Amino acid sequence: MKNMLISPSLLAADFARLGEELKAVEAAGADMLHLDVMDGVFVPNISFGMPVIASLRKASSLFFDVHIMIVDPLRYIEELAKAGASGVTFHLEAAEDVGSVIRAIKARGMKAGLTLKPGTPVERLLPWLPELDLALVMSVEPGFGGQSFMPKMMDKVSAIRREADRLGLGDLLIQVDGGVARDTAAACGAAGANCLVAGSAIFGKADYAAETEAIRAAANGSLG
């Protein structure tokens, strides 16, 4: 069962064993790896940056799904490409010129994603869908892992799915990040998401493979 893509969030991993954790989620069936880059300015937390991404890139061929929560995202696109990012998702609120950031990401051979904070209306993202490879809906406030899922954010997922379908954007990834686990995955799938980011729901469990497939199955409507 592979319709729903699963992107484990490295933010929830054991940072003393990052290489092993990466190999473990890859073996568990992860479709990509979610890497949160935070600057302590756009969000009140600092995570990791280019050296960590570059080091992990040497150990894996997985798609590196990089979510940047930083001010002035355009400034870092070149460095992210050199570090080995496969795709870069940035915040609309952080970009003075959204189109320039999207074009810069694609010009360096990466997939372009766009996201919003929970309080930002989804209508601000919809006009950009034809230019995107991925639209990310945050179901928690960005900046920290382990937060509770916000069910109301599924309205945004549904709005993006409706507009993507209307425009014939069949290849668009609609991703949900924040509080995703086997008990919330079904709501994400029902709303129209096709890619889920899961952090502590995978890295916090003993069996990564079992949890990855349980989340995928729940999202695909195979549980309950």
Salt bridges, closest charged atoms under 4 A:
ASP14 OD2 - ARG17 NH1 3.90
GLU20 OE1 - ARG17 NE 3.25
GLU21 OE1 - ARG17 NH1 3.65
ASP31 OD1 - LYS2 NZ 3.41
ASP31 OD2 - ARG216 NH1 2.78
ASP36 OD1 - HIS34 NE2 3.12
ASP36 OD1 - HIS67 ND1 3.17
ASP65 OD2 - HIS34 ND1 2.68
GLU78 OE1 - ARG108 NE 2.45
GLU93 OE1 - HIS91 ND1 3.29
ASP155 OD2 - LYS152 NZ 2.75
GLU163 OE2 - ARG166 NH2 2.76
ASP165 OD1 - ARG161 NH1 3.44
ASP177 OD2 - HIS34 NE2 3.23
ASP177 OD2 - HIS67 ND1 3.78
GLU211 OE1 - ARG182 NH2 2.88
GLU213 OE2 - ARG216 NH2 3.00
